[in-house]
Amino acid sequence: MARGLRATSNSPDLIQLLSPEGVFTPHPDFPLEVTADLLKGLYRDLVLVRRFDREGNALQRQGQLSIWVPLLGQEAAQIGSGRALRPQDFAFPSYREHGVAWCRGVDPTELLGIFRGTDHSGWDPVAARFHDYTIVIGNQALNGAGYAMGQAFDGKVGSGDPDTDEATIVYFGDGGTAQGDIHEGMVFAAAFDAPVVFYCQNNQWAISEPIEKMTRVPLYKRAAGYGMPGFRVDGNDVLACLAVTRWALDECRSGNGPVMIEAFTYRMDAHTTSDDPTRYRLADETEHWKLLDPIERVRAYLAREGLADKEFFDFVQAEADQLADRFRTFAVAMPVPTHERIFANVYTDPNPQVQRQQQEFDEYLAGFDSEAGQ
């Protein structure tokens, strides 16, 4: 049996609305009005995000990007939660949340600077209400908890006005739960009733470390230790992710304190393009998880219920291909950054150590010019 499947088979704790076969079953605690427009919009999100993610992967393999962090398999966990956010909410990602970025209005091309090495961030985090990617594992939990505490201190929760009450969501992976920053963020959030959702995408692998070696209890059950509600949702079910995250954010905006969600999903690709997952996991494990694909279950439901036809599916695929082409064209045309930019914004004021490092690097590069002239 594939990794993780045993843990969720017939589990009463797993919240699921849309089965792998595309069968919808309402949940009594997390109601969701399912319309054709909602499903078609979510399907479009899933397909377009997967397409530009695959293009990013290919661009790195072809030398156009320094690295790429794939999200293949985790589209539903990100799109469902991302679409639950309101404009005034704020999201704190790790480095894999391309789908959430999409939901927050960040253009996919704005992600490229980070992975090509031309920018620290390609978007305005304040305008998008979407923080810069966080490379330090777990650090975003501290940022998000602190920001949410500020929302509470400023009286931006609990008024009952859906247009003004705010919440924060923090994204991290199963591996991040082994970092102190995650726990510290949750402790402070609980102590101050901060309006923050801690959203853990459990993709079963912390690089090469399987989840069963990291914890003896399901991750969502840790929430009880902090005095906050915790839920495990089918991370490949975009409707369940949407419904549960929407409920959790409403709880936060109402002033009821933090919530933890564990989205139980699977990383179908490498941790990053510098990783080779064939060295530590079996192919049949990935094949099993293909049967739980987040996109195919939405497509199956749309087709079965007569809500979408071949023309719609073809149109979305064509739109996805156009996006990938624009993504590629933009990446290839990006300028190669000068090495001076590496040192330019480390400190606000000139720093002797950084200046010395730049001088040493200049001399190192000049050595190649000398060799070429001989």
KATAZI-V283730 format. One record per residue. PHI is phi in whole degrees, -180 to 180 (* if undefined). PSI is psi in degrees with one decimal (none if undefined). Layout:
# KATAZI-V283730
phi->[PHI | PHI]
psi->[PSI | PSI]
This chain:
# KATAZI-V283730
phi->[* | -66 | -58 | 89 | -67 | -63 | -68 | -111 | -62 | 55 | -80 | -70 | -85 | -79 | -90 | -139 | -110 | -122 | -73 | -58 | -85 | 84 | -99 | -93 | -130 | -60 | -108 | -65 | -95 | -132 | -67 | -147 | -79 | -98 | -116 | -62 | -64 | -62 | -64 | -68 | -67 | -67 | -61 | -60 | -56 | -61 | -69 | -67 | -66 | -62 | -67 | -75 | -64 | -65 | -70 | -61 | -61 | -66 | -62 | -67 | -63 | -95 | 86 | -87 | -126 | -71 | -160 | -141 | -110 | -72 | -116 | -50 | 99 | -107 | -60 | -66 | -61 | -86 | -68 | -60 | -72 | -64 | -77 | -81 | -75 | -97 | -55 | -83 | -74 | -128 | -114 | -117 | -90 | -92 | -132 | -118 | -86 | -65 | -68 | -68 | -56 | -58 | -66 | -90 | 87 | -77 | -69 | -53 | -66 | -72 | -80 | -67 | -59 | -63 | -87 | -95 | 91 | -99 | -147 | -78 | -160 | -104 | -133 | -89 | -65 | -74 | -66 | -82 | 56 | -143 | -65 | -57 | -60 | -108 | -86 | -70 | -60 | 87 | -61 | -65 | -66 | -69 | -62 | -68 | -64 | -64 | -64 | -65 | -60 | -64 | -59 | -68 | -62 | -84 | 72 | -95 | -134 | 81 | -83 | 87 | -92 | -67 | -88 | -123 | -62 | -118 | -148 | -124 | -129 | -117 | -104 | -156 | -105 | -61 | -64 | -65 | -68 | -88 | -95 | -61 | -59 | -62 | -68 | -63 | -62 | -71 | -62 | -67 | -61 | -68 | -65 | -108 | 51 | -69 | -81 | -133 | -99 | -93 | -109 | -97 | -90 | -83 | -97 | 81 | -137 | -97 | 57 | -106 | -97 | -73 | -60 | -68 | -91 | -103 | -152 | -100 | -131 | -56 | -61 | -64 | -72 | -66 | -57 | -61 | -68 | -98 | 80 | -128 | -67 | -136 | -136 | -110 | -117 | -66 | -71 | -100 | -110 | -65 | -71 | -65 | -62 | -64 | -65 | -71 | -67 | -61 | -62 | -64 | -66 | -63 | -59 | -66 | -64 | -78 | 88 | -93 | 90 | -77 | -139 | -114 | -124 | -107 | -90 | -84 | -139 | -152 | -84 | -76 | -116 | -71 | -59 | -142 | -72 | -92 | -110 | -122 | -68 | -68 | -81 | -136 | -139 | -86 | -64 | -68 | -65 | -65 | -62 | -61 | -71 | -61 | -68 | -104 | -50 | -69 | -80 | -63 | -70 | -70 | -60 | -62 | -66 | -59 | -69 | -65 | -86 | 70 | -90 | -151 | -120 | -59 | -61 | -65 | -63 | -66 | -64 | -63 | -64 | -65 | -63 | -65 | -66 | -65 | -62 | -63 | -65 | -65 | -59 | -66 | -59 | -64 | -63 | -65 | -85 | -66 | -70 | -77 | -69 | -75 | -69 | -62 | -67 | -61 | -103 | -69 | -119 | -71 | -127 | -66 | -107 | -54 | -124 | -57 | -67 | -67 | -62 | -66 | -63 | -66 | -62 | -64 | -71 | -59 | -66 | -62 | -66 | -63 | -62 | -69 | -65 | -65 | -65 | -68 | -83 | -78]
psi->[141.8 | 152.0 | 133.8 | -24.8 | -38.3 | -37.0 | -23.2 | -11.2 | 121.0 | 27.4 | 124.7 | -15.7 | -19.4 | 121.7 | 119.0 | 133.9 | -34.5 | 114.8 | 166.1 | -24.5 | -1.3 | 26.7 | 125.0 | 129.9 | 114.8 | 149.2 | 131.9 | -29.0 | -17.6 | 73.5 | 146.7 | 124.3 | 110.1 | 113.6 | 165.4 | -41.4 | -41.0 | -50.1 | -41.9 | -36.1 | -42.1 | -39.7 | -44.4 | -45.8 | -49.3 | -45.4 | -44.6 | -40.7 | -42.6 | -37.9 | -44.8 | -24.8 | -44.0 | -33.6 | -38.5 | -40.1 | -45.3 | -39.1 | -38.9 | -42.1 | -25.7 | 7.6 | 9.4 | -20.3 | 149.5 | -36.9 | 159.3 | 144.0 | 103.1 | 149.2 | 9.3 | 125.0 | -19.7 | 14.4 | -43.6 | -39.9 | -34.9 | -45.1 | -43.1 | -47.2 | -38.0 | -37.7 | -9.8 | -16.2 | 146.3 | 162.9 | -34.5 | -9.4 | 163.8 | 136.6 | 137.5 | 105.4 | 171.4 | -114.2 | 8.4 | 2.4 | 53.9 | -34.3 | -38.7 | -40.1 | -44.1 | -45.2 | -27.5 | 6.3 | 9.6 | 123.6 | 138.7 | -33.0 | -24.0 | -13.8 | -21.5 | -33.4 | -36.4 | -43.9 | -12.3 | -18.1 | 20.8 | -18.1 | 153.9 | -29.3 | 141.9 | 4.7 | 165.9 | 107.7 | -28.1 | -44.8 | -40.3 | -14.2 | 40.1 | 111.2 | 159.4 | 153.3 | 140.5 | 116.7 | -33.6 | 119.5 | 121.8 | -13.0 | -29.7 | -20.9 | -37.5 | -43.8 | -46.2 | -41.3 | -42.7 | -41.3 | -42.9 | -37.2 | -39.1 | -39.2 | -42.5 | -44.0 | -33.6 | 2.9 | 29.3 | 17.2 | 156.3 | 7.3 | -18.9 | -0.7 | 112.5 | -16.3 | -13.0 | -32.9 | 137.6 | 161.5 | 165.2 | 148.0 | 136.2 | 128.4 | 135.8 | 169.4 | 176.9 | -36.4 | -32.8 | -22.6 | -11.1 | -2.0 | 141.0 | -32.8 | -37.6 | -47.0 | -40.1 | -41.5 | -41.0 | -36.3 | -48.3 | -40.2 | -42.3 | -41.1 | -32.7 | 11.5 | 43.6 | 140.3 | 70.8 | 136.4 | 122.8 | 108.9 | 103.6 | 118.3 | 98.6 | 95.7 | 16.5 | -16.2 | 126.2 | 86.9 | -102.3 | 5.6 | 116.9 | 152.8 | -34.6 | -14.4 | -6.2 | -23.5 | 148.6 | -7.9 | 155.8 | 141.2 | -37.2 | -23.3 | -15.0 | -24.0 | -34.8 | -31.6 | -22.1 | -3.9 | 30.6 | 155.7 | 146.6 | 140.3 | 146.2 | 122.4 | 148.7 | 105.9 | -7.3 | 5.5 | 102.7 | -31.3 | -41.4 | -42.6 | -40.7 | -49.1 | -45.3 | -41.1 | -38.2 | -43.7 | -44.9 | -42.3 | -37.7 | -39.8 | -44.4 | -45.6 | -27.6 | -5.9 | 19.8 | 9.0 | -175.8 | 162.0 | 146.1 | 135.9 | 130.8 | 111.7 | 108.3 | 105.6 | -159.5 | 135.6 | 104.6 | -19.8 | -166.5 | 162.3 | -50.9 | 177.6 | -4.0 | 3.0 | 148.7 | 96.7 | -15.5 | -13.2 | -15.7 | -4.2 | 154.0 | 149.4 | -33.8 | -23.9 | -46.9 | -38.4 | -39.7 | -43.3 | -21.0 | -29.7 | -16.3 | 18.9 | 131.5 | -29.0 | -42.1 | -33.3 | -34.3 | -42.5 | -42.8 | -41.8 | -45.4 | -44.5 | -44.2 | -38.7 | 0.5 | 26.1 | -14.5 | 148.6 | -176.8 | -35.7 | -41.7 | -48.2 | -39.8 | -38.4 | -44.7 | -42.2 | -39.4 | -40.4 | -39.4 | -40.9 | -37.2 | -40.3 | -44.1 | -38.5 | -42.3 | -39.6 | -47.6 | -46.2 | -42.7 | -44.0 | -45.9 | -31.4 | -6.8 | 137.2 | 152.4 | 124.7 | 145.4 | 151.9 | -20.3 | -27.8 | -22.1 | -34.5 | -7.2 | -39.2 | 28.9 | -44.9 | 157.1 | -43.2 | 157.8 | 138.0 | 126.6 | -39.8 | -42.8 | -39.5 | -39.3 | -41.3 | -40.3 | -40.2 | -42.5 | -38.0 | -38.2 | -43.5 | -36.9 | -47.4 | -35.9 | -27.5 | -32.9 | -36.8 | -38.9 | -42.0 | -36.8 | -29.0 | -9.3 | none]
